[in-house]
C-alpha cells in the first residue's frame, strides 16, 4: 500500500511540485507580509510654540526608530486630511505655552492625534509616543532639581530592562515558528484528504477490497507515503526559517525532528479520516480546508493569544493539535527548552495521533464492511 501510494505521488509530478513548493511559498509570503512590528510610524508635527523646549521634544521623536516624521505642518486641517487619506497614523501638536510652562516648572500639555481605525496599532503607537513624552518630562524635572540643589541628582530607582528569548523584539522570530506549524497542518490534511475518496471515485476501491490488506494497514500505508512528503516539507520549512528569516534555533534538532514527525502523523491521519468519511474528492477537499486552515490559523495561538479569548473558545482550542505544536516550536526555536518542559504538549500530540488513527481505521472498516 505504501509503495503503491508513493508511486502515485511520484507519477503525478505537478501535484508533487505543488506539495513541496506551496509550503515554501506560503512561508515566504506570510513571513515577510505578516509583520506585527509597529515602527517607523508616519507622523506629522504641529509645533505652535517654536521654542527651544519644543525643539528638544521634536528631536526626541525624530531620534526614535518608532516614528518617521513626514512633515511639519501649521494647521489642523492638513492633519485631518492626511489621516483621512491614510497618509499618517499620528500627529503631535505642541501648544504655544509649552516652552513657557516647562521653563516655569508647571505642567505642560502635548496633544497626540491618532488614527483609531486600527485600534491595536493606534494603541501601540500611543504607548510609544507617551514613552517619548514621559522621557522628556523626566529629563526636564531632573534638570530643574539639579539647578535648585546645585548638584547632580541620581534617580532613586535604576530600572534595567532585559528581554529573554527574543531580545530584539522582532515579530518574525515569533511568527515564523508558528507559521511552520500552521502550514504543515494545512498541507498534511490536504495531501491525504483525497486519497480514499479518489479510490472510490476512480472505481479502484473494489480492487483494494479484494486484497488481504486490512483497514489499519491501508490507513498506515497511505499515511506513510505522504509522510515522506511531509518530512521533506518540514526540512525545507525549517531551513527557510533559519537561513532566510534568521530565526534562532536554540533547541535540540533531534527533539525538533521527533515532535515534527509526531505532529505530521496526527495531521496526516486526520486527512485520511476525512477521506474515509467523505463520499467525493470535492467534499473531502472542502472539509480538509475548513478543519485545518481556520483552527490552525485562529485557535492555535499562532497570532492571537489564547489567554485573551473567551473561556468557551479557550476550551475548544484544547482539541486543536497545532496549538501544542506551536508551543513546542516556539520552545525549541526561541527558548531552547527540552522534553522536560515540553513533555505535556508532546504527550497530547501522541494521544491525538493515536485517537485519529483509531477513528480513521473504524470509519474505513465501516465503509469496507
Legacy VTK file of the C-alpha trace (Angstrom):
# vtk DataFile Version 3.0
C-alpha trace
ASCII
DATASET POLYDATA
POINTS 369 float
0.000 0.000 0.000
2.850 2.374 0.857
4.665 1.580 -2.405
1.503 1.960 -4.473
0.669 5.357 -2.976
4.276 6.573 -3.246
4.399 5.641 -6.941
1.173 7.556 -7.500
2.694 10.639 -5.833
5.888 10.431 -7.912
3.976 9.926 -11.188
1.833 12.998 -10.548
4.717 15.450 -10.920
2.540 18.579 -10.829
0.950 17.614 -7.521
4.366 16.729 -6.122
5.781 20.115 -7.100
2.741 21.787 -5.536
3.102 19.745 -2.352
6.755 20.766 -1.995
6.512 24.292 -3.367
3.334 25.620 -1.753
4.650 25.389 1.854
7.767 27.338 0.893
5.700 29.910 -0.981
3.302 30.344 1.950
6.147 30.588 4.433
7.958 33.265 2.413
4.797 35.262 1.682
3.402 35.167 5.221
6.850 35.521 6.782
7.547 38.788 5.000
3.989 40.131 4.817
2.714 39.156 8.266
4.675 41.528 10.467
3.456 42.557 13.907
6.181 45.174 14.337
4.908 48.721 14.765
7.787 51.015 13.864
8.531 53.990 11.618
5.054 55.315 12.350
4.230 58.084 9.817
3.869 61.247 11.901
3.135 64.944 11.398
4.478 67.603 13.783
2.463 70.746 14.506
4.711 72.982 16.631
2.744 76.045 17.718
5.354 77.053 20.281
8.596 77.001 18.232
10.733 77.241 21.353
13.973 75.530 22.354
11.992 73.213 24.630
9.570 72.192 21.874
12.533 71.605 19.545
14.058 69.226 22.091
10.818 67.259 22.255
10.630 67.069 18.462
14.195 65.772 18.343
13.157 63.001 20.734
10.529 61.853 18.241
12.898 62.246 15.287
15.585 60.191 17.037
13.257 57.308 17.877
13.149 54.348 15.478
9.416 54.063 16.093
8.493 57.345 14.409
9.018 58.741 10.926
8.327 62.460 10.720
6.718 63.056 7.334
6.173 66.817 7.572
5.942 69.873 9.815
2.517 71.460 9.430
0.914 74.685 10.640
-2.814 73.864 10.966
-5.233 71.091 11.950
-6.861 70.837 8.514
-3.705 69.365 6.979
-3.552 66.777 9.769
-7.199 65.792 9.306
-6.818 65.376 5.548
-3.681 63.262 5.981
-5.397 60.966 8.500
-8.489 60.652 6.281
-6.286 59.640 3.334
-4.262 57.155 5.436
-1.083 59.146 4.866
-0.191 59.302 8.568
-1.083 57.411 11.715
-0.299 60.090 14.271
0.221 63.818 14.723
1.981 65.580 17.607
0.652 69.031 18.485
2.773 71.209 20.786
0.761 74.209 22.125
2.093 77.757 22.284
2.579 77.734 26.060
4.715 74.578 26.131
8.151 76.207 26.477
6.937 78.815 28.969
5.302 76.224 31.224
8.312 73.913 31.084
10.663 76.750 31.993
8.437 77.796 34.883
8.229 74.238 36.184
4.492 73.987 35.576
2.622 71.155 33.861
2.859 71.406 30.066
0.443 69.680 27.719
1.176 67.871 24.455
-1.637 66.711 22.161
-1.462 63.380 20.317
-3.893 62.834 17.431
-4.192 59.183 16.359
-5.990 57.307 13.604
-8.037 54.856 15.671
-9.455 52.874 12.732
-6.807 50.246 13.551
-7.229 50.247 17.308
-4.397 47.831 18.098
-1.781 49.725 16.067
-3.050 53.058 17.407
-2.748 51.820 20.991
0.840 50.702 20.407
1.706 53.999 18.717
0.178 55.917 21.626
2.276 53.906 24.059
5.465 54.731 22.150
4.549 58.427 21.981
3.688 58.607 25.674
7.021 56.964 26.444
8.866 59.661 24.485
6.941 62.455 26.205
7.443 60.842 29.608
11.178 60.534 28.987
11.379 64.222 28.108
9.377 65.055 31.239
11.774 63.107 33.474
14.796 64.810 31.929
13.296 68.271 32.437
12.341 67.569 36.051
15.773 66.150 36.827
17.460 69.169 35.254
15.280 71.561 37.266
16.062 69.738 40.530
19.773 69.777 39.761
19.660 73.534 39.245
17.845 74.085 42.531
20.052 71.713 44.504
23.305 72.803 42.862
24.405 69.181 42.402
23.766 66.240 40.102
20.920 64.085 41.395
20.695 60.339 40.922
17.334 58.644 40.340
16.115 56.636 43.353
15.450 53.584 41.178
17.724 52.337 38.394
15.458 50.129 36.277
17.290 47.848 33.864
15.262 46.013 31.231
16.264 42.593 29.975
14.242 40.772 27.320
14.639 36.994 27.197
14.375 34.696 24.152
13.656 37.473 21.624
15.888 40.315 22.733
15.409 42.334 19.533
11.606 42.088 19.863
11.262 41.203 16.165
7.894 39.719 15.288
9.374 37.359 12.664
11.039 35.371 15.458
7.574 34.890 16.936
5.621 34.452 13.697
7.807 32.069 11.660
7.871 29.098 14.097
4.105 29.282 14.493
3.728 29.683 10.742
5.611 26.420 10.186
3.085 24.600 12.370
0.100 26.165 10.595
1.431 25.383 7.114
2.264 21.772 7.975
-1.215 21.304 9.458
-2.895 22.609 6.309
-0.673 20.791 3.807
-0.812 17.480 5.685
-4.607 17.458 5.893
-4.987 18.386 2.232
-2.449 15.836 0.994
-4.256 12.852 2.479
-7.849 14.099 2.397
-8.275 12.949 -1.224
-6.644 9.514 -1.073
-9.537 7.169 -0.216
-12.189 9.413 -1.803
-10.167 9.223 -5.028
-10.174 5.407 -4.841
-13.985 5.381 -4.622
-14.410 7.853 -7.496
-11.922 6.020 -9.736
-13.536 2.645 -9.003
-10.320 1.109 -7.654
-11.589 0.611 -4.113
-13.194 -2.674 -5.147
-9.798 -3.961 -6.221
-8.293 -2.967 -2.871
-11.134 -4.684 -1.063
-10.291 -7.946 -2.846
-6.747 -7.889 -1.464
-5.822 -9.159 2.026
-4.938 -5.596 3.115
-6.694 -4.739 6.363
-8.152 -1.276 7.082
-5.407 -0.415 9.579
-2.736 -1.374 7.065
-4.444 0.702 4.378
-4.576 3.755 6.644
-0.923 3.420 7.667
0.242 2.705 4.108
-1.480 5.745 2.652
-0.287 7.907 5.535
3.362 6.823 5.223
3.560 7.745 1.548
2.555 11.316 2.276
4.598 11.255 5.489
7.723 11.217 3.309
6.497 14.337 1.501
5.617 15.966 4.838
9.101 15.335 6.223
10.658 16.951 3.149
8.299 19.924 3.569
9.288 20.185 7.237
13.013 20.188 6.459
12.557 22.868 3.803
10.386 24.998 6.130
12.935 24.834 8.952
15.806 25.706 6.590
13.859 28.677 5.221
13.051 29.849 8.759
16.666 29.635 9.909
18.574 30.803 6.821
16.091 33.151 5.119
14.371 34.729 8.129
17.310 34.162 10.517
15.117 32.839 13.297
17.363 31.499 16.077
17.243 27.724 16.569
18.444 27.239 20.144
16.951 23.830 20.899
17.738 20.223 20.102
17.429 19.251 16.426
16.632 15.657 17.325
13.733 16.763 19.533
12.521 19.079 16.762
12.543 16.201 14.277
10.814 13.802 16.675
7.994 16.186 17.587
7.526 17.174 13.939
7.084 13.510 12.985
4.500 13.038 15.756
2.579 16.117 14.641
2.733 15.096 10.975
1.369 11.646 11.820
-1.688 13.087 13.557
-2.311 15.652 10.808
-1.998 13.026 8.060
-4.244 10.579 9.895
-6.826 13.364 10.123
-6.698 13.751 6.337
-7.187 10.004 5.876
-10.153 10.103 8.275
-11.743 12.926 6.254
-11.160 10.988 3.039
-12.744 7.864 4.513
-15.764 9.798 5.752
-16.373 11.878 2.604
-18.044 10.487 -0.479
-16.320 12.695 -3.080
-12.944 14.370 -3.517
-14.578 17.797 -3.655
-16.304 17.302 -0.313
-13.113 15.871 1.213
-11.119 18.869 -0.006
-13.626 21.363 1.391
-13.733 19.635 4.783
-9.937 19.455 4.796
-9.634 23.207 4.223
-12.215 24.131 6.856
-10.925 21.729 9.510
-7.243 22.604 9.081
-6.818 26.212 7.986
-9.279 28.006 10.257
-8.463 26.195 13.543
-4.707 26.266 12.874
-4.708 29.948 11.974
-7.168 31.268 14.541
-7.119 28.876 17.516
-3.504 27.716 17.779
-2.065 30.800 19.465
-0.076 31.445 16.297
-1.107 35.124 16.198
-3.969 35.607 18.635
-3.244 34.989 22.296
-5.379 32.126 23.623
-5.441 33.705 27.100
-7.350 36.703 25.696
-10.060 34.587 24.062
-13.469 33.871 25.656
-13.485 30.911 28.016
-15.596 28.789 25.642
-13.121 29.335 22.799
-10.206 28.567 25.116
-11.790 25.194 25.874
-12.222 24.478 22.153
-8.541 25.203 21.459
-7.576 22.149 23.520
-8.655 19.883 20.640
-6.602 21.805 18.052
-3.296 19.911 17.610
-1.475 22.855 16.079
-1.877 24.669 19.414
0.508 22.173 21.024
2.904 22.116 18.084
3.113 25.932 18.073
4.079 25.766 21.759
6.697 23.109 21.013
8.208 25.005 18.072
8.480 28.276 19.976
10.002 26.447 22.931
12.625 24.718 20.760
13.376 27.644 18.440
13.372 30.598 20.833
13.809 29.208 24.348
15.937 26.152 23.650
13.990 24.059 26.175
13.859 20.287 26.102
11.479 17.436 26.754
11.486 18.122 30.487
9.463 21.269 29.752
7.603 20.219 26.596
6.562 16.698 27.585
2.906 17.644 28.118
2.224 19.019 24.590
4.303 16.168 23.106
2.223 13.598 25.007
-1.018 15.245 23.891
0.115 15.153 20.252
0.821 11.425 20.612
-2.622 10.855 22.100
-4.211 12.878 19.291
-2.409 10.826 16.611
-3.479 7.540 18.244
-7.117 8.643 18.577
-7.385 9.885 14.984
-5.727 6.700 13.683
-8.314 4.621 15.547
-11.194 6.725 14.190
-9.865 6.543 10.626
-9.483 2.758 10.850
-13.000 2.283 12.186
-14.509 4.590 9.591
-12.738 2.734 6.792
-13.774 -0.621 8.286
-17.392 0.511 8.294
-17.227 1.560 4.635
-15.498 -1.634 3.556
-17.997 -3.665 5.533
LINES 1 370
369 0 1 2 3 4 5 6 7 8 9 10 11 12 13 14 15 16 17 18 19 20 21 22 23 24 25 26 27 28 29 30 31 32 33 34 35 36 37 38 39 40 41 42 43 44 45 46 47 48 49 50 51 52 53 54 55 56 57 58 59 60 61 62 63 64 65 66 67 68 69 70 71 72 73 74 75 76 77 78 79 80 81 82 83 84 85 86 87 88 89 90 91 92 93 94 95 96 97 98 99 100 101 102 103 104 105 106 107 108 109 110 111 112 113 114 115 116 117 118 119 120 121 122 123 124 125 126 127 128 129 130 131 132 133 134 135 136 137 138 139 140 141 142 143 144 145 146 147 148 149 150 151 152 153 154 155 156 157 158 159 160 161 162 163 164 165 166 167 168 169 170 171 172 173 174 175 176 177 178 179 180 181 182 183 184 185 186 187 188 189 190 191 192 193 194 195 196 197 198 199 200 201 202 203 204 205 206 207 208 209 210 211 212 213 214 215 216 217 218 219 220 221 222 223 224 225 226 227 228 229 230 231 232 233 234 235 236 237 238 239 240 241 242 243 244 245 246 247 248 249 250 251 252 253 254 255 256 257 258 259 260 261 262 263 264 265 266 267 268 269 270 271 272 273 274 275 276 277 278 279 280 281 282 283 284 285 286 287 288 289 290 291 292 293 294 295 296 297 298 299 300 301 302 303 304 305 306 307 308 309 310 311 312 313 314 315 316 317 318 319 320 321 322 323 324 325 326 327 328 329 330 331 332 333 334 335 336 337 338 339 340 341 342 343 344 345 346 347 348 349 350 351 352 353 354 355 356 357 358 359 360 361 362 363 364 365 366 367 368
